[in-house]
């Protein structure tokens, strides 16, 4: 019996970001203790997630930079992304299934 498998494409976050010329931004919150928020958040800079006609700007929280980065794969995986949504350079990218980012990887600065 011949079986053809058509699986959802997979990628690491690093590969996906590099392939599409995106930037992961990690931000340290000022006054995070005062407001009870995690110290860091991470997101893809200039990238929105499209759900129907709605665009949203998701981010991942963490008490460390690595913790914030670890949540990114889950929020963008298999979603339609809009880069530069409000500019002439706007483009849409169907994000593949992103494999979880592993803490301990070198973060390029």
N, C-alpha and C positions, 0 to 999 in steps of 0.2 A: 504494500500500500504506500502510495506517495502522499506525503503530507507537506503542504506549504504553510510555513509559519510566517505570519505578518504581525510582528510585535511592535509596540510603541518604541520609537528610537530612544536610546539612553545616552546620557552624557554626564560628565562631572561638571560641577559649577565652574571650575577653572577653565575647562575646555570651551564651554558655552560662552562665557564672558569674553574670552580671547577671540573666539571665532567671529563674534559679532561686534567687536570693538567697544564693549561696554566697560563700565567702571563700577566696582563695588565700593561703596562709601561706608565707612564705619565712623560714627559720630559719638563723642563722649558728651553726655548731657551735663550742663552746668546746673548745680542745685538739685541733682537727682535724689539725694537723701531727704531734702526738704519736702519733696512731693511724692516720695515713696515709689519712685520709678527705678527700673534697672539702670545701671550706670551707662551702658552703651546701647546703640541701635545700629542696624546695618540695613542697607537697601541697595538696589541697582540705581545709580544716579541717572536721572532723566528718563526713567522707565516707569510706565503705568501698566496696570493689569486691566484688560478689557473684559467686561462681563456683560454681554448684550450691548447696550448703548452707554453703559456706565464705565467710567475710568476711575480706578482707585490707585492709591500709592501705598502699597503694603510695605511693612518693615518687620524686622526680627529684633527682639529685645534680648539683652543678656547682661549679666553682672560683670562679664569679661568680654574682651573683643572676640575671643574664640567662641564664646557662648552665643553672641549675637550672630556671628557668621554661620554657626551650625544650623540655625533655623531658616536660612535663606532658601535652601533647596526646596523645602516643603511649600513655601509660599509662592514660588514661581513655576514649579514643576507642572508641565502639561497645561499651561495657561497661555492665552494669547496676550503678548506683550506689545505695547506701543512705545516706541522710542521717539523722543522729541515730539510729543503729541501736539504741541501748539506752535510748531515751527514748520517751515517749508521743507525741512529735512526729515519730516515724519516718516516712520516706517513701522510696519507690523511684523512681528516674529512669532511663529508658533514655537513655544518652548518645548523641548523634549522632556522625557522623564529625567529629572536630575537626581543623580546619586547623592546621598548625604555627604556634606563637607565634613572632613575629619579634622578635629583639633590637632594641632601639632604640625600641620603643614606650614611651610614658610609663607608669611604674608609679605608680598612685595610692597614696598612703600614708594 
